[in-house]
Amino acid sequence: MSRLDSMLRRLTAQRDGLNWAAARIGDAPGDILDMGLGNGRTYDHLREILPDRKIWVMDRVLQCHPDSTPPSEDFLQGEAEPMLRKLADTGRKVAMAHYDFGRGIKNEDVAEAARLCPSISRVMQPGGLLISGQPLVGFEQIKGPETVAPDRYLFYLA
């Protein structure tokens, strides 16, 4: 598979997974968390499909498209562990989280995800949903939407 085809498959899976999760959480209490702002495409999509939810966004740096810049009070800038601790200290809980940290080096990205899972767990609402391109540990893996291949995007219950 070409890198272009792989990227299209990943983005389609991501969109389908986010839409599926947003519908599944319904009116469940909790905020939304986007881990890894990047260009801001996912954050922009989350704003569209969950307009009445508070959406926390975290990344090391703010370098997204101007149209996808979160409000400063919702952007947690810095390394993930301190930012997750800061979010946990607010007492707010997350009903749905999207994990998209990584540099594209699979073994390093998998190790980072595993290391961050205890910190992610502290901010999740019990029964909350996690959508991730990396395997996560300490959460119950569930089947996502039919349109997403099981190895392309992963879905978890907190």
Protein Blocks (a to p, Z undefined) as FASTA:
>chain_A
ZZklmmmmmmmmmmmmmmmmmmmnmmagcddddehjknommmmmmmmmmmmbccddddfb
dcbdfklcccfklpccddfklmmmmmmmnopacfbdcdfedehiaklmmmmmmmmmmmmm
mmpcghiacddfbdcehiacddddfklcfklpccddZZ
